[in-house]
């Protein structure tokens, strides 16, 4: 890891992602799952689901195993410690429906007990972006040292927040430096299918920021297949094809050398406020 980043985040980095409002296209939760699956480890903290989840809002899932036995998957949230000391701790679960302060306090205590020295929170939001262009990942931090070393911004978003916003605030107050990574997922596919291209973008950005190599497995292939599938679906809809071309032109203008930093910041703030047009109404909460 780069020395300056290690100074700010420290050697024991946790990554947090939650299903729900913070997770367009399941991009963030899948990124945390990829991390967890690629590095053996053990569960070191969990919560009592009866205290934090509303089963009418997040229902248990009925499954059948390979031997025909049926069982229930209950909503959960837990923290895993990697066997590899250079790996990532992963805090993964469902956004709680109640008692957010208690939920957060339990995991802050667990992070402190594990001597975690830095926390990266990952999320995904629906945005006016085309699936044919690289997925933008925006990094922000409330920690001045991290902002200076990474040359990233402090979020200017004001409004309703999700569990990532609450967790990040509590972590900073507890002395754990935090930063947030948010992927912009095309709104016209974010609510229907998982978005492996956004998951890939989040993990690549995480690896870049922490200077750590991440095992991406088959994710690049899945991302390419996803894009090809959306291409094929859009090709059968002339109105959708025209709309995607408009998004491509807007994105290319945004990415051009002539685009000012202020213009890019204003465009991202528009995403945060959720006023980019129909279908984009959920701002990130962290």
C-alpha positions as CSV (number, residue, x, y, z in Angstrom):
1,X,0.0,0.0,0.0
2,X,1.2,3.6,-0.8
3,X,2.8,5.0,2.4
4,X,0.7,8.2,2.4
5,X,-2.6,6.2,2.2
6,X,-1.4,3.7,4.8
7,X,-0.7,6.7,7.1
8,X,-4.4,7.8,6.7
9,X,-6.3,4.5,6.4
10,X,-3.8,2.4,8.4
11,X,-3.0,-1.2,7.7
12,X,-6.4,-2.7,8.7
13,X,-9.0,-1.5,6.3
14,X,-12.7,-2.4,6.5
15,X,-15.2,-2.2,3.6
16,X,-18.9,-1.7,4.3
17,X,-21.9,-2.2,2.0
18,X,-25.6,-2.7,2.6
19,X,-28.5,-4.0,0.5
20,X,-31.3,-1.5,0.0
21,X,-31.4,2.2,-0.5
22,X,-27.6,2.5,-0.8
23,X,-27.3,-0.2,-3.5
24,X,-28.6,0.5,-7.0
25,X,-28.1,-2.5,-9.2
26,X,-26.9,-4.5,-6.2
27,X,-23.5,-3.1,-7.2
28,X,-22.1,-2.3,-3.7
29,X,-23.4,-5.4,-2.0
30,X,-22.0,-7.6,-4.8
31,X,-18.6,-5.8,-4.5
32,X,-18.5,-6.7,-0.8
33,X,-19.5,-10.2,-1.6
34,X,-16.7,-10.6,-4.2
35,X,-14.2,-9.4,-1.5
36,X,-15.6,-11.8,1.0
37,X,-15.6,-14.8,-1.3
38,X,-12.1,-14.1,-2.6
39,X,-10.4,-14.0,0.8
40,X,-11.0,-16.7,3.4
41,X,-11.9,-15.4,6.8
42,X,-14.2,-15.7,9.9
43,X,-17.2,-13.9,11.2
44,X,-16.2,-11.8,14.2
45,X,-19.5,-9.8,14.8
46,X,-23.1,-10.0,13.9
47,X,-26.4,-8.6,15.2
48,X,-29.7,-10.1,16.4
49,X,-32.0,-9.7,13.4
50,X,-35.1,-9.6,15.6
51,X,-33.9,-6.2,16.9
52,X,-33.1,-4.4,13.7
53,X,-35.0,-5.8,10.7
54,X,-38.7,-5.6,9.7
55,X,-39.6,-8.9,8.1
56,X,-42.5,-7.4,6.2
57,X,-40.1,-4.9,4.6
58,X,-37.1,-7.4,4.2
59,X,-38.7,-10.8,4.1
60,X,-36.8,-14.1,4.8
61,X,-36.0,-16.0,1.6
62,X,-37.0,-19.6,1.1
63,X,-34.5,-21.8,-0.6
64,X,-33.9,-25.4,-1.6
65,X,-30.5,-26.9,-1.3
66,X,-28.9,-29.5,-3.7
67,X,-30.5,-32.4,-1.7
68,X,-34.0,-31.0,-1.9
69,X,-34.1,-29.7,1.7
70,X,-35.9,-26.3,2.2
71,X,-34.5,-23.7,4.5
72,X,-34.9,-19.9,5.2
73,X,-32.3,-17.2,4.7
74,X,-33.0,-14.5,7.3
75,X,-31.9,-10.9,6.9
76,X,-28.5,-10.3,8.6
77,X,-25.5,-8.1,8.9
78,X,-22.1,-9.2,10.0
79,X,-18.4,-8.3,10.0
80,X,-15.7,-10.7,8.7
81,X,-12.0,-10.7,9.4
82,X,-9.7,-11.9,6.6
83,X,-7.2,-14.6,7.2
84,X,-4.7,-12.6,5.2
85,X,-3.6,-9.6,7.2
86,X,-3.4,-7.6,4.0
87,X,-7.0,-8.4,3.2
88,X,-10.1,-6.3,3.8
89,X,-12.4,-6.7,6.7
90,X,-16.0,-6.7,5.2
91,X,-19.1,-5.4,6.9
92,X,-22.0,-6.7,4.8
93,X,-25.7,-6.9,5.4
94,X,-29.2,-5.5,5.0
95,X,-29.9,-1.9,5.9
96,X,-31.7,-2.0,9.2
97,X,-35.3,-0.9,9.5
98,X,-35.1,0.3,13.1
99,X,-32.7,1.2,16.0
100,X,-30.0,2.6,13.7
101,X,-28.0,4.1,16.5
102,X,-27.8,0.8,18.4
103,X,-27.1,-1.1,15.1
104,X,-24.2,1.4,14.3
105,X,-22.9,1.3,17.9
106,X,-22.6,-2.5,17.8
107,X,-20.5,-2.5,14.6
108,X,-18.4,0.5,15.7
109,X,-17.5,-1.4,18.9
110,X,-16.7,-4.5,16.7
111,X,-14.4,-2.4,14.4
112,X,-12.6,-0.9,17.4
113,X,-12.2,-4.4,18.9
114,X,-10.7,-5.6,15.7
115,X,-8.3,-2.6,15.7
116,X,-9.6,-1.5,12.3
117,X,-7.7,1.6,11.3
118,X,-9.8,2.8,8.3
119,X,-13.3,2.3,6.8
120,X,-14.3,2.5,3.2
121,X,-18.0,2.7,2.6
122,X,-19.3,1.7,-0.9
123,X,-22.6,2.5,-2.4
124,X,-24.4,2.9,-5.8
125,X,-27.0,5.3,-7.0
126,X,-29.3,5.5,-10.1
127,X,-28.0,8.2,-12.4
128,X,-28.5,9.7,-15.9
129,X,-25.5,7.8,-17.4
130,X,-25.2,5.5,-20.3
131,X,-24.3,1.8,-19.9
132,X,-21.9,2.0,-22.8
133,X,-19.4,4.3,-21.0
134,X,-17.1,3.6,-18.1
135,X,-19.0,3.6,-14.8
136,X,-18.1,6.7,-12.8
137,X,-17.1,6.2,-9.2
138,X,-17.0,9.3,-7.0
139,X,-14.8,9.4,-3.9
140,X,-15.5,11.7,-1.0
141,X,-14.4,11.9,2.6
142,X,-15.2,13.9,5.8
143,X,-11.6,13.2,7.0
144,X,-9.3,16.1,6.2
145,X,-6.1,14.0,6.1
146,X,-7.6,11.6,3.6
147,X,-9.0,14.4,1.4
148,X,-5.6,16.0,1.3
149,X,-3.6,12.9,0.6
150,X,-6.1,11.5,-2.0
151,X,-7.0,14.9,-3.5
152,X,-10.7,14.1,-3.2
153,X,-13.6,16.3,-2.2
154,X,-15.8,16.5,0.9
155,X,-19.4,15.7,0.0
156,X,-21.7,18.7,-0.1
157,X,-24.9,16.6,-0.1
158,X,-27.5,17.6,2.5
159,X,-30.7,15.6,2.8
160,X,-32.0,12.2,3.9
161,X,-29.2,9.7,4.5
162,X,-28.9,5.9,4.7
163,X,-27.1,3.6,7.1
164,X,-23.8,4.4,5.4
165,X,-24.1,8.0,6.3
166,X,-24.9,7.1,9.9
167,X,-22.1,4.6,10.1
168,X,-19.5,7.0,8.6
169,X,-20.4,9.7,11.0
170,X,-20.1,7.3,14.0
171,X,-16.8,6.0,12.7
172,X,-15.2,9.4,12.4
173,X,-16.4,10.3,15.9
174,X,-14.8,7.1,17.1
175,X,-11.5,8.0,15.5
176,X,-11.7,5.7,12.4
177,X,-10.9,7.6,9.2
178,X,-13.5,7.0,6.5
179,X,-14.1,7.6,2.9
180,X,-17.0,6.8,0.6
181,X,-17.1,5.4,-3.0
182,X,-20.3,5.8,-5.0
183,X,-20.9,4.3,-8.4
184,X,-23.3,5.9,-10.9
185,X,-25.5,3.1,-12.3
186,X,-27.6,3.7,-15.4
187,X,-31.1,4.3,-14.0
188,X,-32.8,2.4,-16.9
189,X,-31.3,-0.9,-15.8
190,X,-30.5,-0.3,-12.1
191,X,-33.9,-1.4,-10.8
192,X,-34.2,-4.6,-12.9
193,X,-31.0,-6.5,-12.9
194,X,-27.7,-6.6,-11.0
195,X,-25.0,-4.4,-12.6
196,X,-21.7,-6.3,-12.6
197,X,-20.0,-3.4,-14.6
198,X,-20.7,-1.1,-11.6
199,X,-19.5,-3.7,-9.2
200,X,-16.3,-4.0,-11.2
201,X,-15.8,-0.2,-11.2
202,X,-16.2,0.0,-7.4
203,X,-13.6,-2.7,-6.8
204,X,-11.2,-1.3,-9.3
205,X,-11.5,2.1,-7.6
206,X,-11.1,0.5,-4.2
207,X,-7.9,-1.2,-5.4
208,X,-6.6,2.0,-6.9
209,X,-7.2,4.0,-3.7
210,X,-5.8,1.5,-1.3
211,X,-3.0,0.3,-3.7
212,X,-4.1,-3.3,-3.1
213,X,-4.6,-6.1,-5.6
214,X,-8.1,-7.4,-5.6
215,X,-9.1,-10.8,-7.1
216,X,-11.8,-9.9,-9.5
217,X,-12.5,-13.5,-10.6
218,X,-15.0,-13.7,-13.5
219,X,-16.3,-10.2,-12.9
220,X,-14.7,-8.6,-16.0
221,X,-16.4,-11.3,-18.2
222,X,-19.7,-10.8,-16.4
223,X,-19.5,-7.0,-16.9
224,X,-18.9,-7.4,-20.6
225,X,-21.8,-9.9,-20.9
226,X,-24.1,-7.5,-19.0
227,X,-23.2,-4.6,-21.4
228,X,-23.8,-6.8,-24.4
229,X,-27.2,-7.9,-23.1
230,X,-28.3,-4.3,-22.5
231,X,-27.0,-3.4,-26.0
232,X,-29.2,-6.1,-27.5
233,X,-32.3,-5.1,-25.5
234,X,-31.8,-1.4,-26.4
235,X,-31.3,-2.2,-30.1
236,X,-34.9,-3.4,-30.3
237,X,-36.3,-0.1,-28.9
238,X,-35.7,2.9,-31.1
239,X,-36.8,5.4,-28.4
240,X,-34.4,3.8,-25.9
241,X,-31.5,3.8,-28.5
242,X,-32.0,7.5,-29.0
243,X,-32.1,8.2,-25.3
244,X,-28.9,6.3,-24.8
245,X,-27.2,8.3,-27.5
246,X,-28.3,11.5,-25.7
247,X,-26.7,10.2,-22.5
248,X,-23.5,9.3,-24.4
249,X,-23.2,12.8,-25.8
250,X,-23.7,14.3,-22.3
251,X,-21.2,11.9,-20.8
252,X,-18.6,12.6,-23.5
253,X,-19.0,16.3,-22.9
254,X,-18.6,15.8,-19.1
255,X,-15.4,13.8,-19.8
256,X,-13.9,16.2,-22.3
257,X,-10.8,18.2,-21.4
258,X,-12.8,21.4,-21.7
259,X,-15.1,20.4,-18.9
260,X,-14.3,22.4,-15.8
261,X,-13.9,20.9,-12.3
262,X,-16.9,23.1,-11.2
263,X,-19.1,21.7,-14.0
264,X,-18.3,18.1,-13.1
265,X,-18.9,18.9,-9.4
266,X,-22.2,20.5,-10.2
267,X,-23.3,17.5,-12.3
268,X,-22.5,15.1,-9.5
269,X,-24.3,17.3,-7.0
270,X,-27.3,17.0,-9.3
271,X,-27.1,13.2,-9.0
272,X,-26.9,13.6,-5.2
273,X,-30.0,15.7,-5.0
274,X,-31.9,13.2,-7.2
275,X,-33.3,15.9,-9.5
276,X,-31.8,14.6,-12.7
277,X,-35.2,13.7,-14.2
278,X,-37.7,10.9,-13.9
279,X,-36.5,7.6,-12.5
280,X,-33.4,9.0,-10.7
281,X,-35.0,10.0,-7.5
282,X,-32.8,8.2,-4.9
283,X,-29.8,10.1,-3.7
284,X,-26.9,8.3,-2.0
285,X,-27.1,8.3,1.7
286,X,-23.4,8.3,2.7
